[in-house]
Amino acid sequence: MKNLNLRLVLVLAALSVVSCADDVAINENLPEETAIILEQKEPLTPEQINAKINETIEQRVDFEWKNMEAHMIWSAAMHGDNIITVGFGADDNDFNKENSNASAIKDRLLSNIAIDEKVDSQKTSDLLIDEDDKLNIIDVKVENLATIENLLKEDGIRYIEPAGYRYWQYQGTSESGAGCGFDGASLNAADYTTIAPGAKLPWNFAKHNIPAAWNYSTGAGIGIGVIDTGLTPNNSLLNSNFNDGYSSGRYRQRYGLFVDSWWPWSSSTDGPNDQCGHGTSMASAATAPRNNDGMPVGVAYNANLISYRGTKNVLLDGYHEQKGVANSLKALGNRSDVKIISMSIGNIFSIGRIKDAVRYANSRGKLIFAAGGTSTTFTNFVGVIFPASMSETVAVTGVTDASNYKECDICHKGSKIDFTIVMQRNGNGNRTMPVLGYYNGQTDYVGGSSVATATTAGIAALIWSKYPNWTKDQVLNRLKQSADFYPNKNSQYGYGNIDALQAVQ
């Protein structure tokens, strides 16, 4: 079924419905195929919806819900708690409420939705699930196909998306297969060296001259915001002992903006604690302390850490994960102490709400790093994933320590990659980067474009700490200038591996 052309799927499904209904009348003035599709009232199955998404992406075309027919958007909404997210505005750049006069557009849309949904125009609150406080976005409950058809004809709409539709759930991807896990691993002695005052230096740091760069900068005074699955409460090195040893005079903060609920109207978050393990690994890679506990140190071991639990796992699947990540981006965007945002999470197609939030944070001078993609059985046909695919983010992927550039076993590559980080042994068991584990005294290995992204965020903090008055563009240019392929850009690996020592000098 996944290989069927969507048009054929629609026609076959519609024929099935028409053949069973004696009272269906087809408009003779329309082409027969169009008439049949218009009369189709049964939603597509999740398998049919995913087949179209996969077909589009396999053709190396960006999948956008706004380019789909009303019936497909409506079908996905029916399988996603009837939630439709509408981004509105005078044009595509009219996303920020602070600089917008789009309230009249919103009122008109809500009024027309109420008509199509047969709801009293004075009771639009029955339809309105949420209105974003910073962005021109509303979430509405929709049941009728006609509502979607008419919305697509409206002026002032930037996108319409079935925010509750869970692509990954229908692909059969479990949480444990989405970057989660709490089991640690003992480190091979060849994968670290011991440095003062007794910390473990990950093997790959030398590949980027990070230890030498520490003679010039250790990230002091720079806030790194990590948007991920949260932060462990069970490892003191990322909690009470974060400000310890050589890592002094800094702070760590934890926030939770993810709502773990099936109910769209729910607003109670489940706190800042990492219930997956992935966010803990990323925070460690970027900022783990340098002390005498014999544990792996992070790249910017004197930077401040601001952790946001915005999602349940690394795949942004479902309404509350999308909102959690977008709200985290807005919160970090409004913090003057945060210069850098690291996002080792994503999706194989764009999400309008997160796209708007990335643009919001970017407009406030934040340098945003995003993972280029880590393959699973369902994503190995994808290039650079969202939001790394956006021009407002810096896309990073992982490579091995082979003499020639070679992506890691599970890493994506492509023309939208900006930088690479060596994070996998070439041979020797293909071991990856040592980090802190979820529990006290526990170590672990972590790989993929995720840890490459957090590592690059740490290097950026070293630069910004050395040059605190620079803008994000100046920091980004210094990263480019210190990378292997500069001034050219490789078609698959961007500017390549970064030399942290050159970057901070």
C-alpha positions in Angstrom: 0.0 0.0 0.0 2.9 2.4 0.8 4.0 2.3 -2.9 0.6 3.2 -4.3 0.2 6.6 -5.9 -2.0 8.8 -3.6 -4.4 9.6 -6.4 -5.0 5.9 -7.1 -5.5 5.3 -3.3 -8.1 8.1 -3.2 -9.9 6.9 -6.3 -10.0 3.3 -5.1 -11.2 4.2 -1.7 -13.8 6.6 -3.1 -15.1 4.0 -5.5 -15.6 1.7 -2.5 -17.6 4.3 -0.7 -19.7 5.3 -3.7 -20.5 1.7 -4.6 -22.0 1.2 -1.1 -24.2 4.4 -1.2 -27.2 4.6 -3.4 -27.8 8.3 -2.5 -24.4 9.6 -3.6 -24.8 12.1 -6.5 -21.8 13.0 -8.6 -21.7 16.5 -10.1 -21.7 15.8 -13.9 -20.0 19.2 -14.5 -16.8 18.0 -12.8 -14.3 15.6 -14.2 -15.2 12.1 -13.0 -12.1 11.6 -10.8 -12.5 15.1 -9.1 -16.2 14.4 -8.5 -15.4 11.1 -6.8 -12.8 12.6 -4.6 -15.1 15.4 -3.5 -17.7 12.8 -2.6 -15.3 10.8 -0.5 -16.2 11.2 3.2 -14.2 8.4 4.7 -10.8 9.5 6.1 -7.7 7.9 4.6 -6.0 5.3 6.9 -2.8 6.2 8.7 -1.0 3.8 6.4 -2.3 5.7 3.3 -1.3 9.0 4.9 2.2 7.9 5.8 2.6 6.4 2.3 2.1 9.8 0.8 4.5 11.4 3.2 7.2 8.8 2.6 6.6 9.0 -1.2 7.2 12.8 -1.1 10.3 12.6 1.0 11.8 9.7 -1.0 11.6 12.0 -4.0 13.8 14.5 -2.1 10.9 17.0 -1.9 10.2 18.8 1.3 6.9 17.6 2.7 4.6 20.4 3.7 1.0 19.9 4.9 0.0 23.1 3.2 0.7 21.5 -0.2 -1.6 18.6 0.5 -5.3 18.3 -0.5 -7.9 19.1 2.0 -9.0 15.4 2.3 -5.5 14.3 3.4 -5.2 17.1 6.0 -8.7 16.3 7.3 -7.9 12.6 7.4 -4.8 13.2 9.4 -6.7 15.4 11.8 -9.3 12.7 12.3 -6.5 10.3 13.4 -5.0 13.1 15.6 -7.6 14.2 18.1 -9.3 16.5 15.6 -6.6 19.2 16.2 -5.7 21.6 13.4 -3.0 24.2 13.9 -3.4 27.4 11.8 -0.6 29.8 11.3 -2.0 33.1 10.1 -0.7 36.5 9.1 -0.5 39.0 6.2 2.4 37.0 4.6 4.9 34.2 5.5 7.0 36.5 7.6 4.1 37.8 9.7 4.5 35.3 12.5 5.4 37.5 15.5 2.5 39.1 17.4 4.8 41.9 18.5 5.2 43.2 15.0 1.8 42.2 13.6 -1.7 43.5 13.1 -3.1 40.1 12.3 -5.8 39.9 15.0 -8.5 40.7 12.5 -7.4 37.8 10.4 -7.6 35.5 13.5 -11.2 36.7 14.3 -12.3 36.2 10.8 -10.9 32.7 10.7 -12.5 31.7 13.9 -15.8 33.1 12.8 -15.7 31.2 9.5 -14.6 28.0 11.3 -17.5 28.3 13.6 -19.9 28.5 10.7 -18.4 25.4 9.0 -18.4 23.5 12.2 -22.0 24.6 12.9 -21.0 26.2 16.2 -22.6 29.4 17.6 -20.3 32.3 16.6 -20.5 33.5 20.2 -19.0 30.2 21.4 -15.8 30.0 19.5 -14.1 29.0 22.7 -15.7 25.5 22.2 -13.4 25.3 19.1 -10.4 27.2 20.2 -7.9 24.8 22.0 -5.2 27.4 22.3 -3.9 30.7 21.0 -0.2 31.2 21.2 1.0 34.1 23.3 3.9 35.2 21.1 3.1 33.8 17.6 0.3 34.1 15.1 -1.0 30.6 15.7 -4.3 29.1 16.8 -5.2 25.5 17.5 -8.7 24.6 16.8 -10.9 21.5 17.0 -12.2 20.5 13.5 -14.5 17.7 12.5 -15.8 18.6 9.1 -14.0 18.2 5.8 -15.7 21.4 4.5 -13.9 23.4 7.2 -10.5 22.4 5.8 -11.6 22.9 2.2 -12.8 26.5 3.0 -9.7 27.3 5.2 -7.4 26.5 2.2 -9.3 29.1 0.2 -8.9 31.8 2.9 -6.6 34.8 2.7 -4.2 35.3 5.6 -3.3 31.7 6.2 0.4 30.8 6.3 -0.1 27.1 7.0 -2.7 24.5 8.1 -1.4 21.4 9.9 -3.0 18.4 11.7 -0.9 18.9 14.8 -2.2 15.8 16.7 -1.3 13.4 13.9 1.4 10.9 15.0 3.4 9.9 12.0 6.0 7.9 14.1 3.4 6.1 16.1 1.9 4.7 12.8 5.3 3.8 11.6 5.7 1.6 14.6 8.6 3.5 16.3 8.8 3.0 20.1 10.2 5.4 22.7 13.1 3.1 23.3 13.9 3.3 19.6 13.7 7.1 19.6 16.9 7.9 21.5 15.8 6.8 24.9 17.6 4.6 27.4 19.0 4.6 31.0 21.6 1.8 30.8 25.1 3.1 31.2 28.3 1.5 29.8 31.9 1.1 31.1 34.4 3.1 29.1 37.2 1.5 27.2 40.5 2.8 28.5 41.5 3.8 24.9 38.5 6.1 24.7 39.7 8.7 27.2 42.7 10.2 28.9 42.8 11.5 32.5 43.3 15.2 32.9 43.6 17.5 36.0 42.1 17.4 38.5 41.0 13.9 37.7 38.4 14.1 34.9 38.1 11.9 31.8 38.8 13.6 28.5 36.8 12.0 25.7 39.0 10.6 22.9 37.4 12.8 20.1 38.1 16.1 21.8 41.6 16.0 20.5 40.3 15.6 17.0 39.0 19.2 17.3 41.8 20.7 19.4 39.4 21.3 22.2 42.0 20.7 25.0 44.3 23.3 23.5 41.4 25.7 23.1 40.8 25.5 26.8 44.0 27.6 27.3 42.0 30.5 25.9 38.4 29.8 26.9 36.3 27.4 28.9 32.8 28.9 28.1 32.5 31.0 31.2 29.6 33.5 31.2 27.8 31.9 28.3 24.4 30.2 28.7 23.7 27.1 26.6 20.0 26.2 26.3 19.4 22.5 25.7 16.0 21.7 24.4 15.5 18.0 24.7 13.9 15.4 27.0 15.0 17.1 30.2 17.8 16.6 32.7 18.4 13.7 35.1 17.7 14.4 38.8 19.9 11.4 39.7 23.4 12.5 38.7 24.9 15.1 41.1 27.4 16.3 38.4 24.5 17.8 36.5 22.8 19.0 39.7 24.3 19.9 43.1 27.9 19.3 41.9 27.6 21.0 38.5 29.5 24.0 39.9 32.5 22.0 41.1 36.2 21.7 40.7 37.6 23.6 37.7 33.9 24.3 36.8 33.3 27.2 39.2 31.2 30.3 39.1 28.4 29.0 36.9 24.8 27.8 37.3 22.5 25.2 36.0 18.7 25.6 35.7 16.0 23.1 34.8 12.6 23.7 33.3 9.8 21.5 32.0 7.3 22.6 29.3 6.2 19.3 28.0 2.6 18.2 28.8 2.4 14.4 29.0 -1.3 14.1 28.2 -3.6 12.9 25.4 -6.0 15.7 26.1 -5.4 18.7 23.9 -6.7 21.2 26.5 -4.3 20.0 29.2 -1.7 22.5 30.3 -0.1 20.7 33.3 3.5 19.9 32.5 5.3 16.9 33.9 8.3 18.8 35.2 12.0 19.1 34.2 13.2 15.6 34.9 14.5 13.6 32.0 12.4 10.5 31.5 14.2 9.3 28.4 17.9 9.8 29.0 18.7 11.6 25.8 18.6 15.1 27.2 21.0 14.1 30.0 23.5 12.9 27.5 23.4 16.1 25.4 23.7 18.3 28.5 26.8 16.3 29.5 28.4 16.5 26.1 28.1 20.3 26.1 28.6 21.3 29.8 29.6 18.4 32.1 31.9 19.6 34.9 35.7 19.2 35.1 36.5 18.0 38.6 38.2 15.1 40.4 35.3 12.6 40.2 36.8 10.6 37.4 33.9 11.3 35.0 33.8 12.6 31.4 34.1 16.3 31.0 32.0 18.5 28.6 33.3 20.8 25.9 32.3 24.1 27.6 32.8 23.0 31.2 32.4 26.5 32.6 29.3 27.5 30.6 25.9 27.8 32.2 23.4 25.1 31.4 19.7 25.9 31.0 17.8 22.7 30.3 14.3 22.6 28.9 12.2 19.4 28.8 10.2 20.1 25.7 9.6 16.7 24.4 9.1 13.0 25.4 11.7 11.7 23.0 13.8 12.8 20.1 11.0 12.5 17.5 8.7 15.5 17.5 5.5 13.5 17.2 2.2 14.9 18.4 0.6 18.1 19.6 2.1 18.4 23.1 5.7 17.7 21.9 5.4 20.3 19.2 4.1 22.8 21.7 6.7 21.9 24.3 9.6 22.5 21.9 8.1 25.7 20.5 7.4 27.1 24.0 11.0 26.2 25.0 12.4 28.1 22.0 10.3 31.2 22.9 11.4 31.0 26.5 15.1 30.8 25.6 14.7 33.4 23.0 13.6 35.9 25.6 16.5 35.2 28.0 19.4 37.6 27.8 21.7 35.1 29.5 21.3 32.5 26.8 23.4 32.9 23.7 23.2 29.3 22.3 20.4 26.8 21.8 21.2 23.1 21.1 18.4 20.9 19.7 19.3 17.3 19.1 15.7 16.5 18.2 13.7 16.7 15.0 11.3 15.3 12.5 11.4 14.2 8.8 9.1 17.0 7.8 8.6 20.6 8.9 6.3 21.7 11.7 4.9 25.2 11.3 4.7 26.0 15.0 8.3 25.0 15.7 9.4 26.8 12.5 7.9 30.0 13.8 9.5 29.5 17.2 12.9 29.0 15.7 12.5 32.2 13.7 11.4 33.9 16.9 14.5 32.8 18.8 16.8 33.5 15.8 15.4 37.1 15.6 16.5 37.6 19.2 20.1 36.8 18.4 20.3 33.2 19.5 22.7 30.8 17.6 20.6 27.6 17.2 22.3 24.3 16.5 20.2 21.4 15.3 20.9 17.7 14.6 21.1 16.8 10.9 19.5 13.4 11.5 20.1 10.0 12.8 18.9 7.0 10.8 16.4 4.4 11.8 14.7 1.8 9.6 12.1 4.5 8.8 14.3 7.4 8.1 17.3 6.1 6.2 15.8 7.6 3.0 15.8 11.1 4.4 18.4 13.8 4.0 18.8 16.6 6.6 15.8 16.6 8.9 13.8 19.4 10.3 14.6 21.9 12.0 18.2 21.4 10.9 16.9 21.9 7.3 16.0 25.5 8.2 18.2 28.4 7.1 17.8 29.9 10.6 19.5 26.9 12.2 23.1 25.5 12.0 22.9 21.8 10.9 25.5 19.4 12.4 26.2 15.7 11.7 28.7 13.1 12.9 31.6 11.5 11.1 34.1 8.8 12.0 37.8 9.2 12.6 38.7 7.7 9.3 41.3 9.4 7.2 38.7 10.5 4.7 35.3 12.0 5.6 32.8 9.3 6.3 29.4 9.8 8.1 28.8 7.8 11.2 26.9 4.6 10.8 23.6 6.2 11.7 24.2 9.8 10.7 22.6 11.8 7.9 24.4 14.0 5.5 23.5 16.4 2.7 23.7 19.9 1.2 22.1 21.5 4.2 24.8 20.3 6.7 27.0 23.1 8.0 29.5 21.3 10.3 30.7 17.9 11.3 32.1 16.4 14.5 34.2 13.3 14.8 32.3 11.1 17.3 32.7 7.5 16.1 35.7 5.2 16.0 36.4 3.9 12.5 36.6 0.2 13.4 37.6 -0.8 16.9 34.0 -1.7 17.7 32.7 1.7 16.3 32.7 3.2 19.8 31.3 6.7 20.2 31.7 9.6 22.6 32.0 9.1 26.4 29.5 11.1 28.5 28.0 11.1 31.9 25.3 8.5 32.6 21.9 9.0 34.0 22.9 7.9 37.5 25.7 8.9 39.9 29.0 7.2 39.0 27.6 6.0 35.7 29.2 6.6 32.3 27.9 6.0 28.8 28.6 6.3 25.1 26.5 8.4 22.8 26.6 8.8 19.1 24.8 10.1 16.0 24.2 13.7 14.9 22.7 14.4 18.4 26.0 14.4 20.2 27.7 16.1 17.3 25.2 19.0 17.7 25.7 19.3 21.5 29.5 19.3 21.0 29.4 22.0 18.4 27.2 24.1 20.7 29.9 23.7 23.3 32.6 24.9 20.9 30.5 27.9 20.0 30.3 28.7 23.7 34.1 28.7 23.9 34.2 31.3 21.1 31.5 33.5 22.5 33.1 33.4 25.9 36.4 34.6 24.4 34.6 37.3 22.4 31.6 38.2 24.6 30.6 41.3 22.6 30.3 39.4 19.3 27.0 38.8 17.5 25.8 35.3 16.6 26.8 35.9 13.0 30.4 36.7 14.1 30.5 33.5 16.1 29.1 31.5 13.3 31.7 33.0 10.8 34.5 32.1 13.2 33.3 28.5 13.3 33.3 28.4 9.5 36.7 30.0 9.2 38.2 27.4 11.5 36.7 24.4 9.7 38.3 22.1 7.2 36.6 23.1 3.9 36.4 26.9 4.4 35.9 29.0 2.3 34.1 26.4 0.3 31.3 24.2 1.4 31.3 20.5 0.8 28.1 19.1 -0.8 27.6 16.5 1.9 29.6 17.7 5.0 29.3 21.5 4.9 32.4 23.3 6.2 33.5 20.0 7.8 35.3 19.5 11.1 35.9 22.5 13.4 39.3 23.3 14.9 38.4 24.8 18.3 41.9 26.1 19.0 41.9 28.1 15.7 38.3 29.3 16.5 39.2 30.9 19.8 42.5 32.5 18.9 
